[in-house]
Amino acid sequence: MKKYTNINDIKNVTEIIKEALELKKNPFQYEELGKHKTLVMLFFNSSLRTRLSTEKAAKNLGMEVMVLNVNDAWNLEYEDGTVMSLDTAEHIKEACQVLSQYADIIAVRAFPDLKNKEKDESEFMLNSFLKHATVPVLSMESATAHPLQALADAITIEELKNKKKPKVVLSWAPHPKALPQAVPNSFVTMMQKLDINFSITHPKGYNLNPEITKNTRINHNQEEALKDADFVYVKNWSSYEKYGKILSEDTNWMMTKEKLGHAKFMHCLPVRRNFVVEDAVLDSNQSVVIQEARNRTYSAQVVLKKILENL
Ligand code: CP
């Protein structure tokens, strides 16, 4: 693997899930692979799971890890040909080449600002790293995708499914803040690659990018969509059409024990209790959110392993 910034960087999803589960059984079997190799992780945004699981994954492979919260570094300029007389002190061209002197792999977390759809969709930050870094790049969530999370979610479904073709539903939830579409985008892309019965439910006005949802079934009636589900993945996202806007705070879309039925409850975390999902769900044994968080280590580890093998 040359990079991992999108689900489509995975050649064979079934095989990578299998390999991740093997690593979970024996996490230290490749601890020589990353010896004398360094992962530099750059955070433009906050993180709990991604930061710690990716670091743990790299250390399981014998790598050294360096973490930089970019707020502590120089303000970066991304435009070519700019007269840098204002706030930006360092151009991404130098920054990426310099980082590549210290890193064998660069991991980046860079959220969208949800103000300018075209700019966010251009993935200008992540793509600047891909363009100017001379080492492989790993996305730890970008403007439009969170591929490490989606791989962990697929691993979790594989571990827990008790029928050949489970029913998986992505269900929109209310949220007090406007959130990106990155997690649902990658979840949808990943689910389309699995042999499952997959559909999405959300209020009108919350269609995701149609180039991502493609022919996936969308039902605006949550109750109908959730019927007989085996896994319900709950996630808020702001409107894609009225970009970055909150159109509905309809609390009726919150996930409850009653709506969940017998399904497993999935969420990438962090989650707002009793706004996105009620306590009774999170505190029940139907919630698999901690298992998903645990599997973040093995999604990162299998991806890092594949990148290291290609260095
Ligand atoms: N799910 C996830 O990416 O969590 P963090 O934002 O805490 O990294």
Boltz pocket constraint, residues with backbone or C-beta under 6 A from the ligand:
constraints:
  - pocket:
      binder: B
      contacts: [[A, 46], [A, 47], [A, 48], [A, 49], [A, 50], [A, 51], [A, 140], [A, 141], [A, 149], [A, 268], [A, 269], [A, 270]]
      max_distance: 6.0
